[in-house]
């Protein structure tokens, strides 16, 4: 009876903790929604552009080459709409590759955004003890994205970031989630080890983030020293 009460109390505590999600998780969720909205607008804009181009081509042909009859217009307009609809359902970015795929690695900033969404979707299945590390990882991924856009995966530093974010982190989480539910209990040894491993990932990602920001920090220090040297003595 006591064990059942403690388990129920732990489940209730875990539920409340997850409902009051961290700031990092809420911000990541907002970014995910915003990316979805941007994707919809891009598709609608592409639909309008394709339809406008096709209609312009039909009108130009009708004026300068051969007039198009009414019956032809009745057939052409639905065809133009269907052709534009095909463009509407085309995704504006490439489909997310499997994390094990090594050919044609995506840009690091895009990879960081995809992993952020991927990790956010799996927070519900992770133990509560692992969530602080997940929050740190989500925050660092968002913080690093502007600098990663100019970093190539072919460079040593870019390759290290790509392997950690795009391969090692997903494999760690996937292998944990593949365990039987009993082995993933909140108080199990596997859950404790997952939390420790995610802490290591967060620590390494923090080191990589510091390396990414080093150039901007050096540039700031250069400008700061110039101001001090140029105006402080005066």
C-alpha positions in Angstrom: 0.0 0.0 0.0 2.8 2.4 0.9 4.6 1.6 -2.4 1.5 2.3 -4.4 1.0 5.6 -2.5 4.6 6.6 -3.2 4.3 5.7 -6.9 1.1 7.7 -7.2 2.7 10.6 -5.5 5.7 10.4 -7.8 3.5 10.2 -10.9 1.5 13.3 -9.7 4.6 15.2 -9.0 6.0 14.3 -12.4 2.8 15.3 -14.1 2.8 18.7 -12.4 6.4 19.3 -13.2 5.8 18.6 -16.9 2.7 20.7 -17.0 4.8 23.6 -15.7 7.3 23.2 -18.4 10.6 25.2 -18.4 11.1 28.4 -20.1 13.5 26.8 -22.6 10.9 24.2 -23.6 8.2 26.9 -23.9 10.4 29.1 -26.1 11.4 26.1 -28.2 7.7 25.3 -28.7 7.0 28.9 -29.8 9.9 28.7 -32.3 8.4 25.4 -33.7 5.0 27.0 -34.1 6.5 30.1 -35.8 8.5 27.9 -38.2 5.2 26.1 -39.1 3.5 29.4 -39.7 6.4 30.6 -41.9 6.2 27.4 -43.8 2.5 27.9 -44.5 3.2 31.5 -45.7 6.0 30.3 -48.0 3.7 27.7 -49.6 0.9 30.1 -50.1 3.2 32.7 -51.6 4.6 30.0 -54.0 1.1 29.0 -54.9 0.2 32.6 -55.8 3.4 33.1 -57.8 2.9 30.0 -59.9 -0.7 30.8 -60.6 0.2 34.4 -61.6 2.9 33.2 -63.9 0.7 30.6 -65.6 -2.2 33.1 -66.0 0.3 35.7 -67.4 1.6 33.2 -69.9 -2.0 32.3 -71.0 -3.0 35.9 -71.4 0.2 36.8 -73.3 -0.3 33.8 -75.6 -3.9 34.8 -76.2 -3.0 38.4 -77.0 0.2 38.0 -79.1 0.0 34.5 -80.6 -3.4 33.1 -81.0 -6.6 34.1 -79.2 -7.9 31.5 -76.7 -11.6 30.6 -76.9 -14.1 30.6 -74.1 -14.2 26.8 -73.9 -10.4 26.6 -73.8 -10.4 29.1 -70.9 -12.9 26.8 -69.0 -10.3 24.0 -69.3 -7.2 26.1 -68.8 -8.3 27.8 -65.6 -8.8 24.5 -63.6 -5.6 23.2 -65.0 -3.7 26.3 -63.8 -5.3 26.0 -60.4 -4.3 22.3 -60.1 -0.7 23.1 -61.2 -0.5 25.8 -58.6 -1.9 23.4 -56.0 1.0 21.0 -56.7 3.4 23.8 -55.8 1.3 24.5 -52.7 2.0 21.1 -51.3 5.7 21.0 -52.0 7.6 21.6 -48.8 9.8 24.7 -49.0 12.8 22.8 -47.4 14.2 19.4 -48.0 12.8 16.5 -46.0 14.6 15.8 -42.8 17.2 13.1 -43.5 17.8 10.2 -41.2 20.3 11.0 -38.5 22.4 8.1 -39.6 22.7 9.3 -43.1 26.1 10.8 -43.8 25.8 11.9 -47.3 24.8 15.5 -48.1 24.8 16.7 -44.5 22.4 19.6 -44.0 23.6 23.0 -43.0 24.4 23.1 -39.3 21.8 25.8 -38.4 19.1 23.8 -40.1 20.2 20.7 -38.4 20.1 22.5 -35.0 16.5 23.6 -35.7 15.5 20.1 -36.6 17.1 18.5 -33.6 15.5 21.1 -31.4 12.0 20.1 -32.7 12.9 16.4 -32.6 14.1 16.6 -29.0 11.1 18.8 -27.9 8.7 16.1 -29.2 10.4 13.4 -27.1 10.5 15.4 -23.8 7.2 13.7 -22.8 8.8 10.3 -22.9 12.0 11.2 -21.1 12.4 10.9 -17.3 12.0 14.1 -15.3 15.6 13.9 -14.0 16.8 14.3 -17.6 14.7 17.4 -18.4 17.1 20.0 -16.9 19.8 18.8 -19.3 17.3 18.8 -22.1 16.4 22.4 -21.3 20.1 23.4 -21.4 20.5 21.6 -24.8 17.4 23.4 -26.2 18.7 26.8 -25.1 22.2 26.2 -26.5 20.9 24.9 -29.8 18.9 28.1 -30.3 21.8 30.3 -29.1 24.2 28.7 -31.5 22.0 28.7 -34.7 23.0 32.2 -36.0 26.7 31.3 -35.8 26.2 27.8 -37.2 24.7 29.2 -40.4 28.2 30.3 -41.5 30.0 27.1 -40.3 30.6 24.2 -42.8 30.2 20.6 -41.6 33.3 19.8 -43.6 35.5 21.8 -41.1 36.9 19.9 -38.0 34.8 22.1 -35.6 31.7 21.9 -37.8 32.1 18.1 -38.2 32.4 17.7 -34.4 29.2 19.8 -33.9 27.4 17.8 -36.6 28.3 14.5 -35.0 27.3 15.5 -31.5 24.0 17.2 -32.5 23.0 15.1 -35.5 24.2 11.6 -34.6 25.3 11.0 -31.0 22.5 12.9 -29.2 19.6 11.3 -31.3 21.1 7.8 -30.9 21.4 8.2 -27.2 17.7 9.2 -26.9 16.5 6.6 -29.4 18.3 3.7 -27.7 16.8 4.7 -24.4 13.3 5.0 -25.8 13.7 1.6 -27.4 14.0 0.0 -23.9 11.0 -1.7 -22.4 8.8 0.6 -20.4 9.7 -1.2 -17.1 13.3 -0.4 -17.8 12.5 3.3 -18.3 10.8 3.8 -15.0 11.6 7.2 -13.5 13.6 5.6 -10.6 15.4 3.1 -12.8 19.1 2.9 -13.3 18.7 3.5 -17.0 16.9 6.7 -16.4 19.6 7.9 -14.1 22.3 7.0 -16.7 20.4 8.8 -19.4 20.2 12.0 -17.3 24.0 11.7 -16.7 24.7 11.2 -20.4 22.5 14.2 -21.3 24.4 16.3 -18.8 27.6 15.3 -20.6 26.0 16.3 -23.9 24.9 19.6 -22.5 28.4 20.3 -21.1 30.0 19.5 -24.4 27.5 21.5 -26.4 28.2 24.4 -24.0 31.9 24.1 -24.8 31.2 24.1 -28.5 28.9 27.1 -28.1 31.8 29.0 -26.4 34.1 28.1 -29.3 31.4 29.3 -31.8 31.1 32.6 -30.0 34.9 33.1 -29.7 35.2 35.1 -32.9 32.5 37.6 -31.9 34.0 37.9 -28.4 37.4 38.6 -29.9 35.9 41.2 -32.2 34.2 42.9 -29.3 37.3 42.9 -27.2 39.2 44.5 -30.1 36.7 47.3 -30.4 36.6 47.8 -26.6 40.4 48.1 -26.4 40.4 50.5 -29.3 37.8 52.8 -27.6 39.8 52.7 -24.3 43.1 53.4 -26.1 41.6 56.1 -28.3 39.6 58.0 -25.8 40.4 57.0 -22.2 43.7 59.0 -22.0 42.1 62.0 -23.6 
